[in-house]
Amino acid sequence: MTKPLLLALLFSLLLLIPFQPAVAQPAGDNEAILYMAYEGSAAGLVLIVSPDGYRAIPMGRYQREQMIASEDGRWLAISVRDTVDDVILWVPIIALDDSGGNTLFPLPITRAVKLGSFSPDGRYLALAVVGQQSLDAPLMGGLMVFDIFSSPESDEQAKWWLPLEPRQGQVMWAEIGDWIAQGVQFLPTCYQCDDPSAGEFALWNPFTEAITPGAGAYFLPDVTVLESTGEALRLEVDAAFPLDPGATGANVIRYLPAVRPDAAVMTLYADPRGIAWAQWVLDGQAVLAQPAGVFDAWVLIYRDGRVVEYPHGLGIRFVVGSTGGWFVESGNADGYTDITHIRPDGSDYLVSADGGAAVIRPPHLGRNLPDPPLPFPPVAP
């Protein structure tokens, strides 16, 4: 199918928004969930893309702060802010498998929300919230869990609340980790303070009100985690490795075998040009890095130690890794955005749409790696 025909199909779908049902299946493990807002219109589009193709779900345009999807790819949660009064109006829940939806209302006046995790069965949503009971009331923060099937019209929408007491005069809310069988992982952090530091998650079971201080899992800021294996990447500056004159920022990629403060950290790649970002690709078999100030090449770093410079055209932006490579976006001659899947030996055009692609849920990378996965060989100065 040609690009003009695909564009016509997408715009036809948008015209049918009030009548067009969503696709009748959730997103699979190897699929990425993307959102593209149509500039200058009230329309938006969810794209569920895989290395083999895509599905499109027309939906409204959201003045959004955050969007997350459940691990099973069934539910989409959005925080919607009123930019005039600077409050969170509501948190819509949208089904990606045509099984309904809901709208959640946190505090009477909600100043900020951090969307956290859906429960393993997808029925509940945990989020961190800061707000007020009234304009005259003090700010309060804590964790909330909603039953996403409860009626938004009820005065008693089913929810559970864990208030977090202020510390040193500062309102507290939390970083939220995974929702495991024992409860929700959370780490109290200061609201509107500096970036949070590393720490061990606690566990909150909203249904029994039990709190377990040590969950055995940790929050580390500024890491890129391969969820299926627990391995992580972190960009750092290391004076032992060279840095070109005028280059700034990180010059090494650190490899962490686990997200723990005491994990043995080693360097898997160094670049004197600097490194803008590093992401997991190829189902976790490799890392893709963007040298700083370089706009027509990536660096592909394999677990066996191979390093390959991967040239590409100008104006191509990395979106997210895939099981067979990675997805990118680029502008086309018609003024729209092409979504393309890149393989180490080629590429496949998928779809064109309007606006830029925001990643709601990446594919579940790394599930086909051996246990334990092959570590990257260390790089010495």
DOLO-383079 format. One line per 2 residues: number of its first residue (from 1); their letters; for each residue z, x, y of N, C-alpha, C. Coordinates in steps of 0.2 Angstrom, whole numbers, plus 5000, padded with zeros to 4 digits. Each point is the difference from the previous one (the first is absolute). Example, Ala and Ser with C-alpha at 12.3 -4.5 7.8 and 13.67 -1.06 7.14 Angstrom:
# residues 2
1 = AS = 5039/5066/4972/5000/4996/5006/5000/5004/5006  4996/4998/5005/5001/5004/5006/5003/4996/5005
//
This chain:
# residues 381
1 = MT = 5000/5004/4994/5000/4996/5006/5000/5004/5006  4996/4999/5005/4999/5004/5006/5006/4999/5005
3 = KP = 5001/5004/5005/5006/5000/5004/4999/4994/5005  4994/4998/5002/5000/4994/5004/5001/4994/4997
5 = LL = 4998/4999/4993/5002/4995/4996/5008/4999/4999  5003/5006/4999/5007/5000/4999/5004/4998/5006
7 = LA = 4997/5002/5006/5003/4998/5006/5000/4992/5001  4994/4998/4999/4999/4993/5000/5004/4996/4996
9 = LL = 5001/5002/4994/5005/4997/4995/5007/5000/5003  5002/5006/5002/5007/5000/5003/5001/4995/5006
11 = FS = 4995/5000/5004/5001/4996/5006/4999/4992/4998  4996/4999/4995/5000/4993/4997/5007/4998/4997
13 = LL = 5003/5005/4997/5007/4998/4997/5005/4999/5006  4999/5003/5005/5005/4999/5006/4999/4993/5003
15 = LL = 4994/4998/5000/4999/4993/5002/5003/4995/4996  5001/5002/4994/5003/4995/4995/5008/5001/4999
17 = IP = 5003/5003/5004/5007/5002/4999/5004/4994/4999  5000/4994/5003/5004/4994/4999/4999/4997/4993
19 = FQ = 4994/5002/4997/4998/4996/4994/5000/5005/4994  4999/5007/5001/4999/5005/4995/5006/5002/4997
21 = PA = 5001/4999/4993/5006/5002/4997/5000/5008/4999  5006/5003/4999/5000/5007/4999/4998/5001/4993
23 = VA = 4999/5006/4998/4998/5002/4993/5005/4998/4996  4998/4998/4993/5005/4997/4996/5003/5006/4995
25 = QP = 5001/5006/5003/5003/5005/4996/5003/5005/5005  5006/5003/4998/5003/5005/5004/4997/5006/5000
27 = AG = 5002/5005/5004/4997/5007/5000/5002/5004/4994  4996/5003/4997/5001/5004/4994/5003/5007/5002
29 = DN = 5003/5004/4995/5003/5006/5001/4995/5005/5003  4994/5000/4998/4995/5005/5003/4997/4998/5007
31 = EA = 5002/4994/5003/4997/4998/5006/5004/5001/5006  4997/5002/5005/5004/5000/5007/4999/4994/5003
33 = IL = 5006/4998/5004/4999/4994/5004/5000/5002/5007  4995/4998/5004/4999/5002/5007/4999/4994/5004
35 = YM = 5002/5001/5007/4999/4995/5005/4996/5002/5005  4995/4996/5003/4996/5002/5005/5000/4994/5005
37 = AY = 5002/5001/5006/5001/4995/5005/4993/5000/5004  4997/4994/5001/4994/4999/5004/5001/5001/5007
39 = EG = 4998/5005/5004/5001/5001/5007/4997/4994/5004  5005/4998/5005/4997/4995/5004/4999/4993/4997
41 = SA = 5003/4999/4994/5000/4993/4997/5007/4999/4997  5000/4994/4997/5006/4997/4997/5000/5002/4992
43 = AG = 4995/5003/4998/4999/5001/4993/5002/5007/4997  5002/5000/4994/5001/5006/4997/4998/5000/4993
45 = LV = 5001/5005/4996/4997/5000/4993/5004/5005/4996  5002/4998/4994/5003/5004/4995/4995/5002/4995
47 = LI = 4999/5007/4999/4996/5002/4995/5004/5003/4995  4998/4998/4994/5003/5003/4994/4994/5004/4997
49 = VS = 5001/5007/5000/4995/5005/4998/5002/5004/4994  4995/5001/4996/5001/5005/4994/4994/5005/5000
51 = PD = 5000/5005/4996/4994/5004/5000/4994/4996/4998  5000/4994/4997/4994/4997/4998/4998/4994/5004
53 = GY = 5004/4998/5005/4998/4995/5004/5006/4997/5005  4999/4994/5002/5005/4997/5005/5000/4993/4999
55 = RA = 5005/4997/5002/5001/4993/5002/5002/4998/5007  4998/4995/5003/5002/4999/5007/5004/4993/5000
57 = IP = 5005/5000/5004/5004/4994/5001/5001/4999/5008  4996/4995/5003/5000/4999/5007/5007/4997/5001
59 = MG = 5003/5002/5006/5006/4998/5002/5001/5001/5008  5005/4998/5003/5001/5000/5007/5001/5007/5003
61 = RY = 4999/5001/5006/5002/5006/5003/5007/5000/5002  5004/5006/4998/5007/5000/5002/5001/5005/5005
63 = QR = 5004/4999/5005/5003/5005/5004/5006/5003/4996  4998/5004/4996/5005/5002/4995/5003/5007/5002
65 = EQ = 5006/5001/4997/5004/5006/5000/4999/5003/4993  5001/4997/4995/5000/5002/4993/4997/4995/4995
67 = MI = 4997/5003/4995/4998/4996/4995/5001/5003/4993  5003/4997/4995/5002/5003/4994/4997/4995/4995
69 = AS = 4999/5002/4994/4998/4996/4994/5005/5001/4994  5001/4995/4996/5004/5001/4994/4996/5005/4995
71 = ED = 5004/5003/4996/4997/5005/4995/4995/4997/4996  5001/4993/4998/4995/4997/4996/4994/4998/5004
73 = GR = 4999/5001/5006/4995/4998/5004/4999/4993/5001  5005/4996/5000/5000/4993/5000/5001/4997/5007
75 = WL = 5006/5003/5003/5002/4998/5007/4999/5005/5005  4999/4997/5006/4999/5004/5006/5005/4998/5005
77 = AI = 5004/5004/5003/5005/4999/5005/4998/5003/5007  5001/4997/5005/4998/5002/5007/5006/4999/5005
79 = SV = 5001/5005/5004/5005/4998/5006/4996/4999/5006  5001/4994/5003/4996/4998/5006/5004/5000/5006
81 = RD = 4998/5004/5005/5004/5001/5006/4997/4996/5006  5004/4997/5004/4998/4997/5006/5001/5006/5005
83 = TV = 4994/5002/5003/5000/5006/5004/5002/4999/5007  5001/4993/5002/5002/4998/5007/5008/5001/5000
85 = DD = 5003/4996/4995/5008/5000/5000/5003/5006/4996  4995/5004/4996/5002/5005/4996/5005/4998/4995
87 = VI = 4998/4995/4996/5004/4998/4994/4996/4999/4994  5003/5000/4994/4996/4998/4994/5000/4993/5000
89 = LW = 4994/4997/4999/5000/4992/5000/5002/4998/4993  4996/5003/4995/5001/4998/4993/4997/5005/4996
91 = VP = 5001/4999/4993/4997/5005/4995/4996/4996/4995  4994/4999/5001/4995/4996/4996/5000/5003/4993
93 = II = 5000/4996/4995/4999/5003/4993/4993/4996/4998  4995/5004/4998/4994/4998/4998/4998/5002/4993
95 = AL = 4998/4995/4996/4998/5001/4993/4993/5003/5000  4999/5005/4996/4994/5003/4999/4996/4997/4994
97 = DD = 5004/4996/4996/4997/4997/4994/4999/4993/5000  5000/4997/5007/4999/4993/5001/5005/4995/4997
99 = SG = 5007/5003/5000/5005/4996/4998/5005/4998/5005  4998/4999/5006/5004/4998/5006/5002/5005/5004
101 = GN = 5006/4999/5004/5002/5005/5005/5007/4997/5003  5002/5003/5005/5006/4998/5003/5001/5003/5007
103 = TL = 5005/4999/5004/5002/5003/5006/5007/5001/5000  5003/5006/5001/5007/5002/5000/5002/5001/5007
105 = FP = 5006/4997/5002/5003/5001/5006/5007/5004/5000  5000/5006/5002/5006/5004/4999/5006/4997/5005
107 = LP = 5002/5004/5005/5005/4998/5004/4997/4995/5005  5005/4996/5004/4997/4996/5005/4996/5003/5005
109 = IT = 5002/5007/5002/4997/5004/5005/4999/5007/4996  4994/5001/4998/4999/5006/4996/4997/5005/5004
111 = RA = 5003/5006/5001/4997/5005/5004/4996/5005/4997  5002/5001/4993/4996/5005/4996/5001/4999/4993
113 = VK = 4994/5001/4996/5000/4999/4993/4997/5006/4997  5003/5003/4994/4997/5004/4996/4999/4997/4993
115 = LG = 4993/4999/4999/4999/4997/4993/5001/5005/4995  5004/4998/4995/5002/5004/4995/4996/5000/4993
117 = SF = 5003/4996/4995/4997/4999/4994/5001/4993/4997  4995/4999/4996/5000/4994/4996/5004/5001/4994
119 = SP = 5003/4995/4997/5004/5001/4994/4995/5001/4994  5002/5003/4994/4995/5001/4995/4996/4994/4998
121 = DG = 5003/4994/5000/4996/4994/4998/4996/4997/5006  5001/5003/5006/4996/4998/5005/5003/4994/5004
123 = RY = 5005/4997/4998/5003/4994/5003/5004/5001/5006  5003/5006/5001/5004/5001/5006/4997/5006/5004
125 = LA = 5002/5000/5006/4998/5005/5005/5006/5003/5004  5001/5006/4999/5006/5003/5004/4997/5004/5006
127 = LA = 5004/4999/5006/4998/5003/5006/5006/5002/5004  4999/5004/5005/5006/5002/5004/4998/4997/5007
129 = VV = 5005/4998/5003/4999/4996/5006/5006/5001/5006  4998/5000/5006/5004/5000/5005/4999/4994/5005
131 = GQ = 5005/4997/5002/4999/4994/5005/5006/4997/5002  5000/4994/5003/5006/4997/5003/5000/4992/4997
133 = QS = 5006/4998/5000/5001/4993/4999/4998/4995/5006  5001/5003/5006/4998/4997/5006/4999/5005/5005
135 = LD = 4997/4998/5006/4999/5005/5005/5006/5003/5003  5006/4997/4999/5006/5003/5003/5004/5004/4994
137 = AP = 4997/4999/4994/5004/5004/4995/4998/5007/4999  5004/5004/4998/4999/5008/4999/4994/5001/4995
139 = LM = 4997/5005/5000/4995/5002/4995/5004/5001/4993  4997/4998/4995/5003/5001/4993/4994/5003/4995
141 = GG = 5002/5004/4995/4995/5002/4996/5002/5000/4993  4995/5000/4995/5002/5000/4993/4994/4999/4996
143 = LM = 5001/4998/4994/4995/4998/4995/4999/4993/4998  4994/4997/4999/4999/4993/4998/4996/5000/4994
145 = VF = 5001/4995/4996/4996/4999/4994/4998/4993/5000  4994/4998/5000/4997/4993/5000/4997/4998/4993
147 = DI = 5002/4994/4999/4996/4997/4994/4993/4997/5003  4995/5004/4998/4993/4998/5004/4998/4993/4998
149 = FS = 5003/4997/4995/4998/4993/4998/5004/4995/5003  5005/5002/5004/5004/4995/5003/4997/4997/5006
151 = SP = 5001/4993/5002/4997/4997/5005/5001/5002/5007  4995/5002/5004/5001/5002/5007/5003/4995/5004
153 = ES = 4999/4993/4998/5002/4995/5004/5007/4998/4999  5004/5003/4995/5007/4999/4998/5004/5003/5006
155 = DE = 5006/4997/5001/5004/5003/5005/5004/5006/4996  5000/5000/4994/5003/5005/4996/4995/5004/4996
157 = QA = 4996/5003/5003/4995/5004/4996/5003/5005/4996  4999/5000/4993/5003/5005/4996/5000/5007/5002
159 = KW = 5005/5003/5002/5001/5007/5002/5007/5003/4999  5000/5006/4999/5006/5004/4999/5000/5005/5005
161 = WL = 5007/5001/5003/5000/5004/5006/5006/5006/4998  4998/5006/5002/5005/5005/4999/5001/5004/5007
163 = PL = 5005/4998/5004/5000/5003/5007/5003/5007/4999  4997/5004/5005/5002/5007/5000/5004/5001/5006
165 = EP = 5006/5003/4999/5005/5001/5006/4997/5005/5005  5001/4999/5006/4998/5006/5005/5004/5006/4998
167 = RQ = 4997/5006/5002/5003/5006/4999/4999/5004/5006  5006/5002/5003/5000/5004/5006/4997/4996/5006
169 = GQ = 5001/4994/5000/4997/4995/5005/4993/4999/4999  4997/5002/4995/4992/4999/4999/4999/4994/4995
171 = VM = 4996/4996/5001/4997/4995/4995/4997/5003/4994  5001/4998/4994/4998/5003/4994/4995/4995/4997
173 = WA = 4995/5002/4997/4996/4997/4995/4998/5004/4995  4994/5001/4997/5000/5004/4994/4993/5002/4998
175 = EI = 4999/5005/4997/4994/5002/4996/5000/4996/4993  4995/4997/4998/5000/4997/4994/4996/5003/4995
177 = GD = 5002/5002/4994/4996/5003/4994/4998/4994/4996  4999/5002/4993/4998/4996/4995/5005/4994/4999
179 = WI = 4997/4995/4997/5005/4995/4997/4999/5000/4993  5006/5003/4997/5000/5001/4993/5004/4995/4996
181 = AQ = 5001/5000/4994/5004/4995/4996/5007/4999/5003  5003/5005/5002/5007/5000/5002/5001/4998/5008
183 = GV = 4994/4999/5003/5001/4998/5007/4995/5004/5005  5001/4999/5006/4996/5003/5005/5003/5006/5003
185 = QF = 4996/5006/5000/5002/5006/5002/5000/5000/5008  5005/5002/5003/5000/5000/5007/5004/5006/5003
187 = LP = 4999/5003/5006/5003/5005/5003/5002/4998/5007  5006/4999/5002/5001/4998/5007/4998/5005/5005
189 = TC = 4997/4998/5005/4997/5004/5006/5002/4997/5006  5000/5004/5006/5001/4998/5006/4994/4996/5003
191 = YQ = 5001/4995/5003/4994/4996/5004/4999/5004/5006  4993/5001/5002/4998/5003/5006/5003/5007/5001
193 = CD = 5001/5004/4995/5003/5006/5000/4994/5005/4998  5002/5007/4999/4995/5004/4998/4998/4999/4993
195 = DP = 4995/5003/4998/4997/4999/4993/5006/5001/4995  5000/4996/4994/5006/5000/4996/4999/5007/4996
197 = SA = 5006/5002/4998/5000/5006/4995/5000/4998/4993  5000/5005/4996/5000/4999/4993/5007/4997/4997
199 = GE = 4999/4996/4995/5007/4998/4997/4999/4996/4994  5005/4999/4996/5000/4996/4994/5000/4993/5001
201 = FA = 4996/4996/4997/5000/4993/5001/5006/4997/4996  5002/4995/5003/5005/4995/4997/4996/4995/4997
203 = LW = 5004/4995/4996/4997/4995/4997/5003/4993/5002  4996/4995/5001/5003/4994/5002/4997/4994/4995
205 = NP = 5004/4997/4997/4998/4994/4996/5002/4994/5004  4995/4997/5003/5001/4994/5004/5003/4994/4997
207 = FT = 4999/5000/4993/5002/4994/4997/5007/5000/4997  5003/5006/4999/5007/5001/4998/5004/5003/5006
209 = EA = 4996/5002/5005/5004/5003/5006/5003/5007/4998  4998/5003/4994/5002/5007/4998/4996/5005/5004
211 = IT = 5004/5005/5002/4997/5006/5004/5002/5006/4996  4995/5004/4998/5002/5006/4996/4998/5006/5005
213 = PG = 5005/5004/5002/4999/5005/5005/4994/5005/4998  5000/5003/4994/4995/5005/4999/4995/4997/4995
215 = AG = 4993/5000/5002/4995/4997/4996/4997/5005/4995  5001/5007/5002/4997/5005/4996/4993/5001/5002
217 = AY = 4998/4996/5006/4993/5001/5003/5001/5002/5007  4995/5003/5003/5001/5003/5007/4995/4998/5005
219 = FL = 5002/5000/5006/4995/4999/5005/4999/5007/5004  4993/5002/5000/4999/5006/5004/4994/4998/5005
221 = PD = 5001/5002/5006/4995/4998/5005/4994/5004/5000  4995/4998/5002/4993/5004/5001/4998/5002/4993
223 = VT = 5000/4997/4995/4998/5002/4993/4994/4995/4998  4995/5002/4996/4995/4996/4998/5001/5000/4992
225 = VL = 5002/4994/4997/5003/5000/4993/4994/4997/4996  5000/5003/4994/4996/4997/4995/5004/4996/4995
227 = ES = 5000/4993/5002/5005/4996/4997/5001/5000/4992  4995/5001/4997/5000/5000/4993/5004/5006/4996
229 = TG = 5000/5005/5004/5003/5006/4997/5006/5003/5004  5001/4997/5006/5005/5002/5005/4999/5007/5003
231 = EA = 4994/5003/4999/4998/5006/5004/4999/4998/5007  5001/5005/5004/4999/4999/5008/4997/5006/5003
233 = LR = 4997/4999/5006/4997/5005/5004/5003/5000/5007  5001/5006/5003/5003/5000/5007/4996/5006/5004
235 = LE = 4998/4998/5006/4997/5005/5004/5006/5004/5004  4999/5006/5000/5005/5005/5003/4997/5005/5004
237 = VD = 5003/5003/5004/4998/5007/5004/5004/5005/4996  4997/5005/4998/5003/5006/4997/4997/5006/5003
239 = AA = 5004/5004/5003/4998/5006/5004/4998/5006/4995  5002/4999/4994/4997/5005/4995/4993/5000/4998
241 = FP = 4997/4994/5002/4993/4999/4999/4996/5000/5007  4994/5003/5000/4997/5001/5006/4998/4993/5004
243 = LD = 4999/5000/5006/4998/4995/5004/4995/5002/5006  4994/4998/5000/4996/5002/5005/5002/4999/5007
245 = PG = 4998/5005/5005/5002/4999/5007/4998/4993/5002  5004/4997/5004/4999/4993/5003/5001/4995/4995
247 = AT = 5001/5001/4993/5001/4995/4996/5007/4998/5000  5002/4993/4999/5007/4998/5001/5001/4995/4994
249 = GA = 5006/4999/4999/5002/4995/4995/5001/5004/4993  5000/4996/4995/5001/5002/4993/4995/5005/4998
251 = NV = 5002/5005/4995/4995/5004/4997/5000/5001/4993  5005/4996/4997/5001/5000/4993/5001/4993/4997
253 = IR = 4998/4999/4994/5002/4994/4996/5005/5002/4995  5006/4997/5000/5005/5001/4995/4999/4994/4995
255 = YL = 5002/5003/4994/5000/4995/4994/5007/4999/4998  5002/4994/4999/5007/4998/4998/4999/4997/4993
257 = PA = 5003/5002/4994/4999/4997/4994/5004/4993/5000  5005/4999/5004/5003/4994/5001/5003/4999/5007
259 = VR = 5001/4994/5002/5002/4999/5006/5008/5000/5000  5002/5006/5001/5007/5002/5000/5001/5006/5005
261 = PD = 5006/4999/5004/5001/5006/5004/5001/5007/4997  5002/5000/4993/5001/5006/4997/4994/5002/4995
263 = AA = 4994/4996/5001/4994/5002/4996/4998/5007/5002  4997/5003/4995/4997/5007/5000/4994/4999/5004
265 = VM = 4999/5002/5006/4994/4999/5004/4996/5007/5000  4993/4999/4999/4996/5006/5000/4994/4998/5004
267 = TL = 4996/5005/5002/4994/4999/5005/4994/4999/4995  4996/4995/5001/4994/4999/4996/4994/5002/5003
269 = YA = 5000/5000/5007/4994/5002/5004/5002/5002/5007  4997/5005/5003/5001/5002/5007/4993/5001/5003
271 = DP = 5000/4998/5006/4994/5001/5004/5001/5002/5007  4997/5006/5002/5002/5003/5007/4997/4995/5006
273 = RG = 4995/4996/4998/4998/4995/5005/5005/4995/5002  5005/4999/4996/5005/4994/5000/4997/4995/4996
275 = IA = 5005/4995/4998/4999/4995/4996/5002/4993/5003  4995/4996/5001/5001/4993/5003/5004/4995/4996
277 = WA = 4997/5000/4993/5004/4995/4996/4998/5002/4993  5004/4998/4995/4998/5001/4993/5002/4994/4996
279 = QW = 4995/4998/4995/5001/4993/4997/4998/5001/4992  5004/4996/4996/4998/5000/4993/4993/4997/4999
281 = VL = 4996/5003/4996/4994/4997/4998/4998/5001/4992  4995/4997/4998/4998/5001/4993/5005/4999/4995
283 = DG = 5003/4994/5001/5006/4997/4996/5005/5005/4999  5002/5004/5005/5005/5005/5001/4998/5007/4996
285 = QA = 4994/5001/4998/4998/5006/4998/4999/5005/5005  4999/4998/5006/4999/5005/5006/5003/4997/5006
287 = VL = 5000/5005/5005/5002/4998/5007/4994/5002/5005  4999/4995/5004/4995/5001/5005/5003/5002/5007
289 = AQ = 4998/5005/5003/5003/5002/5007/4995/5000/5005  5002/4999/5006/4996/5000/5006/5002/5006/5004
291 = PA = 4996/5005/5000/5001/5006/5005/5000/4998/5007  5005/5002/5004/5001/4998/5007/4994/5002/5004
293 = GV = 4997/4995/5004/4995/5002/5005/4993/5001/4996  5000/4998/4994/4994/5000/4996/4998/4993/4998
295 = FD = 4994/4998/5002/4998/4993/5000/4994/4998/4995  4998/5005/4997/4994/4999/4995/5002/5003/4993
297 = AW = 5006/5001/4998/5002/5003/4994/5007/4998/4998  5001/4999/4993/5007/5000/4997/5000/5006/4996
299 = VL = 5007/5001/4997/5001/5004/4995/5003/4997/4994  4997/5001/4994/5002/4996/4994/5004/5005/4996
301 = IY = 5006/4999/4998/5005/5005/4997/5001/4997/4993  4998/5003/4995/5001/4997/4993/5007/5003/4997
303 = RD = 5002/4997/4995/5006/5002/4997/4999/5007/4996  4994/5001/4998/4999/5007/4997/4999/5005/5004
305 = GR = 5001/4999/5007/5000/5005/5005/4993/5001/5003  4995/4996/4998/4994/5001/5004/5000/4997/5007
307 = VV = 4997/5003/5005/5000/4997/5006/4993/5000/5002  4997/4994/5002/4993/4999/5002/5000/4997/5007
309 = EY = 4996/5003/5004/4998/4997/5007/4995/4995/4999  5002/4994/5002/4996/4994/4999/4997/4998/5007
311 = PH = 4993/5002/5001/4997/4998/5007/4999/4992/5000  5000/4998/5006/4998/4993/5001/4997/4999/5007
313 = GL = 4997/4994/5001/4998/4998/5007/5005/4999/5005  4998/5001/5006/5005/4999/5006/5001/4992/5000
315 = GI = 5006/4998/5003/5002/4993/5001/5002/4997/4993  5002/5004/4995/5002/4997/4994/5008/5000/5000
317 = RF = 5003/4995/4998/5008/5000/5000/5002/4999/4993  5005/5004/4998/5003/4998/4993/5004/4994/5001
319 = VV = 5000/4996/4995/5004/4994/5000/5005/5000/4995  4999/5001/4993/5005/5000/4995/4997/5003/4994
321 = GS = 5004/5003/4996/4998/5003/4993/4998/4995/4995  4996/5001/4995/4999/4996/4995/5000/5003/4993
323 = TG = 4999/4996/4995/5001/5003/4993/4994/5005/4998  4994/4999/5004/4994/5004/4999/4998/5004/5006
325 = GW = 5004/5000/5005/4998/5004/5006/5004/4998/5006  4997/4997/5005/5004/4998/5006/4995/4995/5004
327 = FV = 5003/4996/5004/4996/4995/5004/5000/5003/5007  4994/4999/5004/5000/5002/5007/4997/4994/5004
329 = ES = 5000/5001/5006/4997/4995/5005/4996/5004/5005  4994/4997/5002/4996/5003/5005/4996/4995/5004
331 = GN = 4998/5001/5006/4996/4995/5004/4993/5001/4998  4997/4994/5000/4992/5000/4999/4996/4998/5006
333 = AD = 4994/5000/4999/4995/4999/5006/5001/4993/5003  5003/4995/4996/5000/4993/5002/5007/4999/5004
335 = GY = 5004/5005/5001/5007/5000/5003/5005/4997/4996  4999/5000/4993/5005/4998/4995/5003/5006/4997
337 = TD = 5005/4999/4995/5003/5005/4997/4998/5000/4992  4998/5005/4998/4998/5001/4992/5006/5002/4997
339 = IT = 5002/4997/4994/5005/5003/4995/4996/5002/4994  5001/5007/4999/4996/5004/4995/5005/5003/4995
341 = HI = 4999/5000/4994/5004/5004/4995/4997/5006/4999  5004/5006/5001/4997/5007/4999/5003/5002/4993
343 = RP = 4995/5003/4996/5001/5003/4994/4999/5008/5001  5003/5004/4996/4998/5007/5001/4993/5002/5000
345 = DG = 4996/4996/4996/4993/5001/4999/4996/4995/5003  5002/4996/5005/4996/4995/5003/5004/4995/5004
347 = SD = 4997/4995/5002/5003/4994/5003/4997/4994/4999  5004/4994/5001/4997/4993/4999/5002/4996/5006
349 = YL = 4995/4997/5003/5001/4996/5006/5003/4993/4997  5005/4997/5003/5003/4994/4997/4999/4994/5005
351 = VS = 5002/5000/5006/4999/4995/5004/5001/5002/5008  4997/4995/5004/5001/5001/5007/5004/4995/5003
353 = AD = 5004/5001/5005/5004/4995/5004/5001/5002/5007  5004/4996/5003/5002/5002/5007/5006/5003/5001
355 = GG = 5002/5004/5005/5006/5003/5001/5002/5006/4995  5006/5003/5001/5002/5005/4995/5004/4998/4995
357 = AA = 5000/5004/4994/5004/4998/4994/5007/5002/5000  5004/4996/4999/5008/5001/5000/5001/4999/4992
359 = VI = 5004/5005/4998/5002/5000/4992/5006/4996/5000  5000/4995/4996/5005/4995/4998/5004/5003/4994
361 = RP = 4996/5001/4995/5003/5003/4994/4995/5004/4996  5002/5007/4999/4995/5004/4997/4999/4999/4992
363 = PH = 4995/5002/4997/5000/5000/4993/5006/5003/4997  5002/4998/4994/5006/5003/4996/4997/5007/4997
365 = LG = 5000/5005/5004/4997/5006/4997/5005/5004/4996  4998/5004/4995/5004/5004/4996/5002/4997/4993
367 = RN = 4998/4994/4999/5003/4997/4994/4996/5003/4993  4995/5004/5001/4996/5003/4995/5002/5007/4999
369 = LP = 5004/5003/5004/5002/5007/5000/5004/5001/4994  5000/5006/4997/5005/5001/4994/5007/5000/5003
371 = DP = 5005/4999/4995/5007/5000/5002/5004/5006/4997  5002/5005/5003/5000/5001/5008/4993/5002/5002
373 = PL = 4998/4999/5006/4993/5002/5003/5000/5007/5001  4994/5003/4999/4998/5007/5001/5002/5001/5008
375 = PF = 5005/5005/5001/5001/5002/5007/4995/5004/5003  5000/5000/5006/4995/5005/5004/5002/5007/4999
377 = PP = 4996/5005/5000/5002/5007/5000/5002/5001/5007  5005/5004/5001/5003/5002/5006/4995/5005/5004
379 = VA = 5000/5000/5007/4996/5004/5004/5005/5005/5003  4999/5006/5000/5004/5005/5003/4998/5002/5007
381 = P = 5004/5002/5005/4997/5003/5006/4996/5006/4999
//
